[in-house]
Amino acid sequence: MPAWHGIIGLPLALLAAGIAGAAARADDARAPARAGDAKSGPVLPFVGGNGLGLAKLTRSDIEAALGSPEEVAVVGNAGNHRDGPRPLELRYPSLGLGFSVDASHAHEANPPLSQATVEAPSDRRTPHGLHLGMPQDEAMPIIESVYRVSARTPMSWGHGGHGKGETVLARNPGWRASQRARFDFRENRLYRMSFQLQPTPLVRFEHMRSLFNTLLAFVIVTLLANAATALKRRMGPWWERARLALSGIMVVSGLAGIALGVASFGDWNPYSRLAGLLMALYSVGLVFVALRLLGNSSNASVSRTAGVILLTIVALAMAAKFA
């Protein structure tokens, strides 16, 4: 082999070894801690004796225990929070700890924390002894004894999915899920833990508001129906005449709207075509409602004619669909 091959080959070999070593160190930085690293480490300050996250934990509580956050990051998709604040993350990378603040509290000076995450290089443990780097066959009996396991999902890690693992979703025991925890295992060792801090309320304000709106709509419809019945009795024969007149106006207006809408389909302006389509659909609905009103008429001939027209329209629509 020529001497110049050795002169050039040696530096190249050293460079390749350095690159490989740097890549290995970068991967090791995210690798699980060893099993003995956190057996005697401090207990996580935000996990209670029941293994669940402390319910009333604020930013000042964490700063009193850990100091000021090393990083404060705004997270989430800006498009989902364009009209208000976005969620925050308070990070302690040197401790392997992170805390989340919901968008609804992000503007507060001392917001409550919603979730806590534990990852490398944390050496802390839960009150029941769960810690990073713990073998999965040792961690699972503890998890199953403290929590109610709700799901176990296989996971892949790293580029190409060469690292194999599993995500275990757990929650508090009992019939109602109020707090959750997540345990990620990589290569059969505990790699990451996260804990929900604020319990999920049994009833949310949004649910109560939706229920109230539904009840209010039901009451309004009932009152309108009773008022219509009373008005019908008071008007006597004029009720039927008024219904026929209103139905006739609706049918004429609907047919005119359909004609105008269809006529705009050939317009060069796409917005005009869209407006015409919407007008035609609205007009079809108007005619349908008018025919329903006529179908309830006390006049047998009018009611029968309206019913036949409705059935004909439905039959033509079905035939067009399956043609």
C-alpha positions in Angstrom: 0.0 0.0 0.0 1.4 3.5 -0.9 2.5 5.6 2.1 0.2 8.4 1.1 -2.8 6.1 1.7 -1.8 5.8 5.3 -1.2 9.5 5.6 -4.7 10.3 4.3 -6.5 7.3 5.7 -5.5 7.9 9.4 -7.1 11.3 9.7 -10.2 10.1 7.9 -10.5 7.2 10.3 -10.1 9.5 13.3 -12.7 11.9 11.9 -15.2 9.1 11.3 -14.6 7.8 14.9 -15.2 11.3 16.3 -18.5 11.7 14.4 -19.6 8.3 15.6 -18.7 9.2 19.1 -20.6 12.5 19.0 -23.6 10.7 17.6 -23.4 8.1 20.3 -23.1 10.8 23.0 -26.1 12.7 21.6 -28.1 9.5 21.7 -26.9 8.7 25.2 -28.0 12.2 26.3 -31.6 11.1 25.7 -31.1 7.5 26.7 -32.7 6.2 30.0 -30.9 6.6 33.2 -29.4 3.5 34.7 -31.5 1.6 37.2 -29.4 2.6 40.2 -29.3 6.3 39.4 -32.5 7.3 41.2 -33.1 4.6 43.8 -32.1 6.9 46.6 -32.8 10.2 44.8 -35.1 12.9 46.2 -38.9 12.4 46.0 -40.7 14.4 43.3 -42.2 17.5 45.0 -45.3 17.5 42.9 -46.4 13.8 43.4 -48.5 13.0 46.4 -48.5 9.9 48.5 -51.2 8.4 46.4 -49.0 8.6 43.3 -51.1 11.3 41.7 -50.1 14.9 40.9 -50.7 17.5 43.6 -54.0 19.2 42.7 -53.3 22.7 43.8 -49.8 23.5 42.5 -48.9 27.0 41.2 -45.9 28.5 39.6 -44.7 30.1 42.8 -44.8 26.7 44.6 -42.5 25.2 42.0 -40.2 28.2 42.0 -39.9 28.0 45.8 -38.9 24.4 45.5 -36.7 24.4 42.4 -35.9 28.1 41.7 -36.8 30.1 38.6 -37.4 28.2 35.4 -34.4 27.8 33.1 -36.7 28.2 30.1 -40.2 29.6 29.7 -41.7 28.7 26.3 -44.9 29.5 24.5 -46.2 26.3 22.9 -49.2 25.2 20.9 -50.4 26.0 17.4 -50.8 29.8 16.9 -53.8 29.1 14.7 -55.7 27.5 17.6 -55.0 30.4 20.0 -55.0 33.5 17.7 -57.7 35.2 19.8 -56.1 34.7 23.1 -53.1 33.5 25.1 -51.3 30.2 24.3 -50.1 27.5 26.7 -46.8 27.9 28.5 -44.1 25.5 29.5 -41.8 26.1 32.5 -38.7 24.0 31.9 -35.8 22.9 34.0 -33.6 21.0 31.5 -30.7 20.4 33.9 -33.2 18.7 36.3 -35.1 16.9 33.7 -38.4 18.5 34.8 -41.0 20.5 32.9 -44.4 22.0 33.8 -47.4 23.0 31.7 -49.7 26.0 32.1 -53.1 25.9 30.2 -53.8 28.8 27.8 -56.7 29.9 30.0 -54.3 30.7 32.9 -51.2 31.8 30.8 -51.9 35.5 31.4 -51.9 35.2 35.2 -48.9 36.2 37.4 -49.1 33.0 39.5 -51.0 30.4 37.3 -51.9 26.9 38.4 -49.9 24.1 36.7 -51.8 21.5 34.7 -49.1 18.8 34.0 -45.6 17.8 35.1 -43.1 15.8 33.1 -40.0 13.9 34.3 -37.3 12.9 31.9 -33.5 12.5 31.7 -31.4 13.5 33.5 -33.8 13.5 36.5 -32.7 11.5 39.5 -36.0 11.9 41.3 -38.5 9.2 42.2 -42.2 9.0 43.1 -43.2 8.2 46.7 -43.7 4.6 45.6 -40.2 4.3 44.2 -40.8 4.7 40.4 -37.7 6.4 38.8 -36.1 6.7 35.4 -34.0 3.8 34.3 -36.1 1.3 36.3 -36.5 -2.0 34.6 -40.1 -2.4 33.2 -40.6 -5.7 35.0 -40.0 -4.0 38.3 -42.0 -0.8 37.5 -45.1 -2.5 36.2 -46.1 -4.2 39.5 -45.8 -0.8 41.2 -47.9 0.9 38.6 -50.6 -1.7 38.6 -50.8 -1.6 42.4 -51.0 2.2 42.7 -52.9 3.2 39.5 -55.6 1.8 37.3 -54.0 1.0 33.9 -56.2 2.1 31.1 -54.0 1.4 28.0 -50.7 -0.1 27.0 -49.4 1.0 23.5 -46.2 -0.2 21.7 -43.9 2.6 20.7 -40.8 3.1 18.5 -38.0 5.5 19.3 -35.2 7.2 17.4 -34.6 7.5 13.7 -36.1 4.6 11.8 -37.9 3.3 14.9 -35.0 1.1 16.0 -35.6 1.7 19.7 -38.7 -0.3 20.9 -40.8 0.5 23.9 -44.2 0.9 25.3 -46.4 3.7 26.7 -48.6 2.9 29.7 -51.5 5.2 30.4 -52.8 5.1 34.0 -55.3 7.0 36.1 -56.6 7.1 39.6 -58.4 4.1 41.0 -62.2 4.2 41.2 -65.1 4.7 38.9 -64.4 8.3 37.8 -61.2 9.3 36.0 -60.1 12.5 37.6 -56.3 12.4 37.3 -54.0 10.6 34.8 -50.4 9.6 34.6 -48.2 8.3 31.7 -45.2 6.1 31.8 -43.0 5.7 28.7 -40.7 2.7 28.5 -37.7 2.4 26.1 -35.8 -0.8 25.7 -37.6 -2.2 28.8 -36.6 0.7 31.1 -38.6 3.6 32.4 -37.8 6.5 30.1 -40.3 9.3 30.9 -43.1 10.0 33.4 -45.8 12.6 33.2 -48.5 13.5 35.8 -51.8 15.4 35.5 -51.9 18.0 38.2 -55.3 19.7 38.1 -58.0 17.1 38.5 -60.7 16.8 35.8 -63.9 18.3 37.2 -66.9 16.0 37.4 -69.1 18.6 35.6 -67.6 21.3 33.4 -69.2 24.8 33.0 -69.4 24.2 29.2 -71.6 21.1 29.9 -73.8 23.0 32.3 -74.3 25.8 29.8 -75.1 23.3 27.0 -77.7 21.6 29.2 -79.2 24.9 30.2 -79.4 26.0 26.5 -81.1 22.7 25.6 -83.7 23.1 28.4 -84.3 26.7 27.5 -84.9 25.8 23.8 -87.3 23.0 24.9 -89.2 25.5 27.1 -89.5 28.0 24.3 -90.7 25.4 21.8 -93.3 24.2 24.3 -94.5 27.7 25.0 -94.8 28.5 21.3 -96.7 25.3 20.7 -99.2 26.2 23.5 -99.5 29.7 22.2 -100.2 28.4 18.6 -102.9 26.0 20.0 -104.6 28.9 21.9 -104.4 31.1 18.9 -105.8 28.4 16.7 -108.8 28.0 19.0 -109.3 31.8 19.2 -109.1 32.4 15.4 -111.5 29.5 14.5 -111.9 29.2 10.7 -109.5 32.1 10.1 -106.6 29.9 11.3 -107.0 27.6 8.4 -107.3 30.5 5.9 -104.2 32.1 7.4 -102.2 28.8 7.1 -103.3 28.4 3.5 -102.3 31.9 2.7 -98.9 31.6 4.4 -98.2 28.3 2.7 -99.1 29.7 -0.7 -96.8 32.7 -0.2 -94.0 30.3 0.8 -94.5 28.1 -2.2 -94.5 31.0 -4.6 -91.4 32.5 -3.0 -89.6 29.2 -2.9 -90.3 28.5 -6.6 -89.1 32.0 -7.5 -86.0 31.5 -5.4 -85.2 28.2 -7.1 -85.6 29.8 -10.5 -83.3 32.7 -9.7 -80.7 30.3 -8.1 -80.6 28.0 -11.0 -80.4 30.9 -13.4 -77.2 32.1 -11.7 -75.4 28.7 -12.2 -74.1 29.9 -15.6 -72.6 33.1 -14.2 -68.9 33.6 -14.7 -68.4 34.8 -11.1 -67.9 31.8 -8.7 -69.3 33.8 -5.8 -72.5 34.4 -7.7 -72.8 30.7 -8.5 -72.3 29.9 -4.8 -74.9 32.5 -3.8 -77.3 31.0 -6.4 -76.7 27.5 -5.0 -77.4 28.6 -1.5 -80.5 30.5 -2.6 -81.8 27.4 -4.5 -81.2 25.1 -1.4 -82.9 27.6 0.9 -85.9 27.9 -1.5 -86.2 24.1 -1.7 -86.4 24.0 2.1 -89.0 26.7 2.1 -91.2 24.8 -0.4 -90.8 21.6 1.7 -92.0 23.4 4.9 -94.9 24.9 3.0 -96.0 21.5 1.7 -95.7 20.1 5.3 -98.0 22.9 6.5 -100.5 22.1 3.7 -100.3 18.4 4.6 -101.7 19.2 8.0 -104.6 21.1 6.6 -108.1 20.2 7.8 -109.2 20.3 4.1 -108.8 16.7 2.9 -108.2 17.7 -0.7 -105.5 20.2 0.1 -103.8 17.8 2.6 -103.9 14.9 0.1 -102.5 17.0 -2.7 -99.6 18.2 -0.6 -98.8 14.7 0.5 -98.7 13.4 -3.1 -96.4 16.3 -4.1 -94.1 15.5 -1.2 -94.0 11.8 -2.0 -93.3 12.6 -5.7 -90.4 14.9 -4.8 -88.9 12.3 -2.5 -89.3 9.6 -5.1 -87.6 11.7 -7.8 -84.7 12.6 -5.4 -84.2 8.9 -4.7 -84.3 7.9 -8.3 -81.8 10.7 -9.2 -79.5 9.4 -6.5 -79.4 5.8 -7.6 -79.6 6.5 -11.3 
